[in-house]
Amino acid sequence: MSDLELQWRDTQYPRYRKLVADAAADAETATPPRLAELVDIVGREAGIYLWYLAVVGGSAWKMEACLTRFARQHLAEALPQQDGGAQVLLRGLPGTQPLAVPHAVQSVDWYHPVAGELPSDQPLSATVDGRHRELAEQRAAAEQRSRKLLADRPRVLSDFDRLLEVTQRYAVIREEQARDFTLGWPVLRTCARRLGQYLTGLGVIERPDEVFFCTRNEINSALADIRAPISAVDQRCELWQRQRRLSAPLTLGRPARLIGDVIDRAVQEARGAAEPAEGVILGHPASAGRATGPVHIVYGPDDFAAFGDGDVLVAKATSPAWTPLFAAPPPWSPTAAPLQRTPPWWPANTASPPSSAPATPPDD
C-alpha cells in the first residue's frame, strides 16, 4: 500500500495538477473538437486519481475498523464510546484542517457548480483553526490515557502504537486525496459550457446546459456538422430529476464471497450494538456524540445563509462545497446521510461529516 501511495504522491498527483493547469489555459480559446478532447484527457486522469483514492485513501476505513475493535477490547476505560471511542484518536491530525478550495463540489456530477462559482457569504472563520487545535489536544490526551492504561502490557502497547501510527497516517492521506479529486471539475465545466454554447448555436439543443444530457456520440455528430436536433434531452433531464431524489445504496453489485461487504462491516462496527430509540432519524455513523439544538433541513448551498449558530443540520448528504457551513459554532449534526468519509478533524458532537458523496436534497 505504501508503494501505491508514493506512486500517487510523486507521479500521478503532480501529473493531474499539471494536466488540469494546461487544460484550463487552453479551454477558453479551444475549438469545439479540442474542447471535447480536453474533457476526455481530464476525465481520464480524474478516473485514475479516483482509483488511487479508492484503493489508498479507502483503506483508511479498514484500518479504522481495526482500531475500533482494538479500542473496544483493550481501551474501553480510556476511550468511552459516549465520548467518541477510537475516533478521538483521529481528530485534529496535521494536514486535515478544512479548506474552502474553489474546486470543492456539491456533487461529483459536474452539472452542478463548484464552490468557486457559488456566493461565498460564509467564509471559513478563525474558529475553525481554534477548533482544530482543540481537537488535536483531545487526541493527544486520548493517546496519553491509552498508553497509560496499556503501560503494564508492553506487547499490547506495542501493537497499539503500530496500529495507531498506520491508521492516523492513512486518515490524513484519505483527506489529502479526497480534497483534490475534483481539481479538474472547473475546467470540465468550462469545456462543457462552451460546447453547450456551440451546440445551441448550431440549433441541435435549445439551452447550453442541455449538453450535460447529450451522449458523446451525439456531440461527435454535431462536431462533424450533422445538425440534427437531439430530441432525447428532455426525457433524460426528467429521468435525472426523478432519480437524483433517490438515496444511493451503500454498495453496488455483490461483493466477493471471501471478502464480504467491507463497507457494511465498517458501518456496523461504527454503529455498535445499541438499539436506537423509537422515532430516531438514522444516518450512517461517522463519530460518536450528541448535539442538541433546533433542527434545520438543508437542501444545498442556497440554504446556507439561513443556517444559524447551534442548529442541528439534517441533510441527505454533505459534500466538500459545504465546508464553509461548518465554520459556524457547533452543535451541528448532519443526520440521515449516506455513507460518508470521516475527516479526522470532525468533532464528537456530530453524526456525519462532509463527504465526496453526491449531495441530493431530502424528500419534502
VENNORFEN-V24992 format. One record per residue. RES is the residue in one letter. PHI is phi in degrees with one decimal (999 if undefined). PSI is psi as a letter, one per 30 degrees, with the letter a starting at -180 (NA if undefined). NEAR is the number of other ideal C-beta (glycine too) atoms within 12 Angstrom. Layout:
[[RES,PHI,PSI,NEAR] [RES,PHI,PSI,NEAR]]
This chain:
[[M,999,e,20] [S,-64.6,e,15] [D,-64.4,e,13] [L,-65.3,e,24] [E,-62.4,e,27] [L,-67.0,e,15] [Q,-60.3,e,20] [W,-64.5,e,32] [R,-69.8,e,24] [D,-92.4,f,14] [T,-122.3,d,19] [Q,-68.6,e,31] [Y,-62.6,e,30] [P,-60.7,e,18] [R,-64.2,e,25] [Y,-62.0,e,35] [R,-61.2,e,25] [K,-67.0,e,19] [L,-61.9,e,28] [V,-65.4,e,33] [A,-62.7,e,19] [D,-65.4,e,19] [A,-65.1,e,35] [A,-63.0,e,28] [A,-68.3,f,15] [D,-89.8,f,23] [A,-66.0,e,31] [E,-70.1,f,17] [T,-120.7,g,15] [A,-69.0,l,24] [T,-71.3,l,17] [P,-54.0,e,30] [P,-60.9,e,20] [R,-67.3,e,21] [L,-59.2,e,34] [A,-63.5,e,33] [E,-66.3,e,23] [L,-62.9,e,34] [V,-59.8,e,38] [D,-62.6,e,22] [I,-64.7,e,29] [V,-67.7,e,39] [G,-62.4,e,29] [R,-63.9,e,21] [E,-69.2,e,33] [A,-63.6,e,35] [G,-64.8,e,19] [I,-64.7,e,25] [Y,-59.7,e,39] [L,-61.1,e,27] [W,-61.4,e,21] [Y,-64.1,e,35] [L,-63.0,e,36] [A,-67.0,e,24] [V,-83.9,e,25] [V,-83.5,e,36] [G,-63.9,e,38] [G,-65.5,f,30] [S,-66.0,f,28] [A,-60.6,e,37] [W,-58.9,e,35] [K,-64.0,e,28] [M,-66.7,e,35] [E,-66.3,e,41] [A,-64.4,e,31] [C,-64.4,e,27] [L,-65.0,e,43] [T,-62.6,e,39] [R,-62.0,e,25] [F,-61.6,e,31] [A,-64.6,e,41] [R,-67.1,e,23] [Q,-81.8,e,20] [H,-117.2,f,26] [L,-128.1,g,35] [A,-58.8,e,21] [E,-71.7,e,18] [A,-83.1,f,29] [L,-129.0,i,38] [P,-61.9,k,22] [Q,-60.0,e,28] [Q,-66.9,f,17] [D,-101.3,g,27] [G,119.4,f,37] [G,59.2,b,37] [A,-66.9,f,44] [Q,-62.6,f,45] [V,-60.7,e,41] [L,-72.2,f,41] [L,-114.2,g,48] [R,-86.7,k,44] [G,60.8,h,38] [L,-73.0,k,36] [P,-58.5,k,20] [G,91.9,g,23] [T,-112.5,g,36] [Q,-61.4,k,30] [P,-68.1,k,36] [L,-124.8,k,29] [A,-91.0,i,30] [V,-86.5,k,26] [P,-66.8,f,26] [H,-93.8,g,39] [A,-62.4,k,40] [V,-119.4,l,44] [Q,-82.5,f,44] [S,-160.1,l,34] [V,-70.7,f,33] [D,-73.6,j,26] [W,-81.2,g,32] [Y,-65.0,e,28] [H,-83.1,k,33] [P,-61.2,k,30] [V,-85.7,l,31] [A,-58.3,e,36] [G,-65.3,f,24] [E,-95.5,f,21] [L,-98.0,l,29] [P,-60.3,k,15] [S,-105.7,i,21] [D,-74.4,f,17] [Q,-125.3,i,27] [P,-65.8,l,20] [L,-60.7,k,26] [S,-96.8,l,20] [A,-63.9,f,12] [T,-65.0,f,20] [V,-64.6,e,30] [D,-63.6,e,18] [G,-64.0,e,19] [R,-67.6,e,31] [H,-62.9,e,31] [R,-64.0,e,20] [E,-63.2,e,21] [L,-66.8,e,36] [A,-63.8,e,28] [E,-66.7,e,17] [Q,-62.4,e,32] [R,-63.2,e,35] [A,-61.7,e,21] [A,-65.8,e,22] [A,-66.6,e,35] [E,-62.2,e,33] [Q,-64.4,e,18] [R,-62.7,e,24] [S,-65.0,e,34] [R,-67.2,e,25] [K,-65.0,e,17] [L,-66.4,e,22] [L,-97.7,g,28] [A,-60.0,e,16] [D,-89.4,g,11] [R,-129.6,i,17] [P,-58.9,e,12] [R,-68.7,e,13] [V,-66.7,e,21] [L,-62.1,e,23] [S,-63.3,e,15] [D,-62.3,e,23] [F,-62.6,e,35] [D,-61.8,e,21] [R,-65.9,e,18] [L,-65.0,e,32] [L,-65.4,e,35] [E,-61.0,e,20] [V,-72.2,e,26] [T,-68.4,e,36] [Q,-64.0,e,36] [R,-61.4,e,30] [Y,-77.7,f,37] [A,-64.8,e,42] [V,-68.5,e,31] [I,-59.7,e,36] [R,-57.7,e,41] [E,-66.9,e,38] [E,-61.1,e,33] [Q,-68.9,e,37] [A,-64.0,e,42] [R,-62.5,e,36] [D,-112.0,g,35] [F,-56.6,e,42] [T,-92.5,g,40] [L,-54.7,e,39] [G,-84.9,f,41] [W,-62.9,e,41] [P,-58.9,e,31] [V,-73.2,e,38] [L,-61.3,e,40] [R,-68.5,e,38] [T,-62.0,e,33] [C,-62.1,e,39] [A,-64.9,e,38] [R,-62.1,e,28] [R,-69.1,e,29] [L,-64.1,e,39] [G,-61.8,e,33] [Q,-64.5,e,21] [Y,-65.8,e,29] [L,-65.8,e,38] [T,-64.5,e,25] [G,-62.9,e,18] [L,-75.9,f,27] [G,86.8,g,16] [V,-86.5,f,33] [I,-134.1,l,33] [E,-90.1,e,21] [R,-131.4,k,21] [P,-57.3,e,25] [D,-73.0,f,24] [E,-70.1,f,32] [V,-59.9,f,40] [F,-68.9,f,30] [F,-112.5,g,29] [C,-98.0,k,38] [T,-80.1,l,15] [R,-64.5,e,17] [N,-62.7,e,15] [E,-65.2,e,29] [I,-67.3,e,33] [N,-59.5,e,22] [S,-63.4,e,20] [A,-64.9,e,32] [L,-67.6,f,26] [A,-86.7,g,16] [D,70.8,g,14] [I,-94.9,j,17] [R,-99.5,h,18] [A,-76.7,k,18] [P,-58.4,k,20] [I,-90.9,j,32] [S,-81.1,f,15] [A,-84.0,f,20] [V,-61.1,e,28] [D,-61.8,e,18] [Q,-63.9,e,14] [R,-65.9,e,22] [C,-64.0,e,23] [E,-63.0,e,13] [L,-62.5,e,15] [W,-62.1,e,24] [Q,-61.4,e,16] [R,-70.6,e,13] [Q,-71.2,f,15] [R,-70.7,f,26] [R,-88.8,f,17] [L,-83.6,l,18] [S,-79.5,k,23] [A,-71.1,k,24] [P,-70.8,l,15] [L,-63.4,e,23] [T,-138.1,l,19] [L,-113.5,k,9] [G,79.0,a,9] [R,-108.2,k,11] [P,-70.2,l,15] [A,-59.2,k,10] [R,-59.9,e,7] [L,-69.4,f,7] [I,-89.4,e,13] [G,76.7,a,15] [D,-88.0,j,20] [V,-63.3,e,25] [I,-65.8,e,27] [D,-62.7,e,21] [R,-62.8,e,23] [A,-64.1,e,32] [V,-63.4,e,28] [Q,-65.4,e,21] [E,-61.0,e,29] [A,-71.5,e,36] [R,-70.9,e,25] [G,81.5,a,21] [A,-94.8,f,10] [A,-67.2,k,14] [E,-83.2,k,9] [P,-70.4,l,15] [A,-69.9,l,9] [E,-63.9,k,7] [G,85.1,g,6] [V,-76.0,k,13] [I,-79.5,k,23] [L,-102.5,k,21] [G,-117.0,a,35] [H,-93.3,k,35] [P,-70.5,k,36] [A,-125.3,e,42] [S,-147.3,l,41] [A,-80.3,l,33] [G,133.6,l,28] [R,-132.0,k,22] [A,-138.3,k,26] [T,-127.7,k,14] [G,171.7,l,22] [P,-64.7,k,18] [V,-78.3,k,23] [H,-131.7,j,27] [I,-83.8,k,23] [V,-115.6,k,38] [Y,-89.6,e,26] [G,-179.7,a,30] [P,-56.1,f,35] [D,-63.8,f,20] [D,-94.7,f,25] [F,-61.0,e,34] [A,-62.5,f,18] [A,-85.8,f,20] [F,-79.7,k,34] [G,-98.4,l,21] [D,-59.1,k,21] [G,85.6,f,19] [D,-70.3,l,28] [V,-96.0,j,31] [L,-81.7,k,44] [V,-121.6,k,31] [A,-153.9,l,45] [K,-68.3,e,38] [A,-163.1,l,42] [T,-120.8,l,52] [S,-148.4,l,46] [P,-57.2,f,44] [A,-68.1,f,43] [W,-86.1,f,43] [T,-52.5,e,40] [P,-58.9,f,31] [L,-61.8,e,45] [F,-87.2,g,42] [A,-78.0,f,30] [A,-67.5,k,31] [P,-60.4,k,22] [P,-70.5,l,30] [P,-86.0,k,27] [W,-138.6,k,39] [S,-143.8,i,38] [P,-62.0,k,45] [T,-132.1,l,34] [A,58.0,h,28] [A,-109.7,l,40] [P,-65.1,l,34] [L,-56.6,k,34] [Q,-135.9,l,41] [R,-69.3,l,43] [T,-116.1,j,47] [P,-69.3,k,42] [P,-65.3,f,42] [W,-82.9,f,41] [W,-74.5,k,45] [P,-75.2,l,40] [A,-69.4,f,36] [N,-90.6,g,32] [T,-121.4,l,37] [A,-96.1,e,39] [S,-152.5,k,43] [P,-100.4,l,47] [P,-61.0,k,42] [S,-141.5,l,39] [S,-88.3,g,41] [A,-73.5,k,36] [P,-58.8,k,34] [A,-96.9,i,40] [T,-85.1,k,30] [P,-72.0,k,29] [P,-64.0,l,29] [D,-67.1,k,15] [D,-71.5,NA,7]]
